Amino acid sequence: MKKSCFLLFVAVTACGFAQALKPVAVPNPSVAGSIQPNWAVAADGSAVLSWVEPTKGGGYTLRYAVRRGAAWSEARTIVTGRKLWRHPAEMPGMVSLSDGTLLAHWVEKGNDSSDAENILVSSSKDGIKWTTPLMAHKDRSPVQHGLVSIAASGPQEASLFWLQALKGEDGPVSLMRTVVGADGKEIKEEQLDNDTCSCCPTSVVNTAKGLLVAYRDHTPKDIRDIAVLRFEAGKWTTSKILYPDKWEINACPVNAASAAAKDNRVAIAWYTEADDSPRVQLVFSSDAGGTFTKPTKVSTGDTLGYASTALNSDGGAFVSWIEEGASSASAMVRLVSPAGVAGPALKVAEGPGTSLGYPKILRAGSDTWIAWGDAKSGIKTAQLK
């Protein structure tokens, strides 16, 4: 009798999980021509969407809006008329501190060299008035500083993780951390890894034990696997390879990891071409990143990568990625159970890969959001039901 009940429970669970996801389109306040959508979570748990708009007369404007209940706030401007770096991997980002203070970061082109990239930070107490942008790194030479991710690291501070190429992309390129206060001013800067992949974005999350940052590492033999670093008990752990794909490539794939966390639960998705098999994979951790499960393959077709992930309320994870078709690309989403079982794949959008950009997923409260680029309308957003 007990065995029959258990089998029935398994069957019901499997059938429920097999139900296909459905994207419900939700228009947003961005205008046509907008690019580089990104998400953050406000102090009250609301979803925050940021994007970049072209400015009349040249330059770009960084804007954002907050989704509260069934409506968006008005679109608000952070900075305007700036020389923002237009690349899907270099998207601006935001973070909310516990008191509601907002911090925004972005990358700008330098004045003296086509290779120069600088990271700027601004803060706001009310979300309307923003401080004068400040550079988030000590080095002022015309080299690349970018590929930033940000997370709150204290009641009145945030940590930015980024790459510094003092000797150009041929390296070595360093993983750096800058701590900034609620006023946007730098508190300290430190180097965390002195040899990383040169053009792959970073991803940082808060766990119950502290910060965890995922990034693409690099070895003298051009092995470029995903590594993680954890900040626990006031110090950084030794860098650890997430899973030994052993992907050897003498070039930068511009394709990194995406991490999501809640308490001790962590999910990390990433792209690899190891063994000549392009794929997006996902692992889970139940101990704040101390150990991880074996990877679950998420992608289904000829994938281009560009993974994004968000934890579900049951400990599973939503993962998005881009697949290449005969004449266009598709933004795909899949829900993976806490046990690592992948559900049906859902096509969210289709179009030129250059317009889809770098789709981003967010979990805010009980809602799961996805944003992507569209060649005609600019930026589209939807809830995943």
Secondary structure, 3 states (H helix, E strand, C coil): CHHHHHHHHHHHHHHHHHCCCCEEECCCCCCCCCEEEEEEECCCCCEEEEEEEECCCCCEEEEEEEEECCEECCCEEEEEEECECCCHHHCCEEEECCCCCEEEEEEEECCCCCCCEEEEEEEECCCCCCCCCEECCCCCCCCEEEEEEEEEEECCEEEEEEEEECCCCCCCEEEEEEEEECCCCEEEEEEEEEEECCCCCCEEEEECCEEEEEEEECCCCCECCEEEEEEECCEECCCEECCCCCCECCCCCCCCEEEEEECCEEEEEEEECHHHCCEEEEEEECCCCCCCCCCEECCCCCEEEEEEEEECCCCCEEEEEEEECCCCEEEEEEEECCCCCECCCEEEEEECHHHHCCCEEEEECCEEEEEEEECCCEEEEEEEC
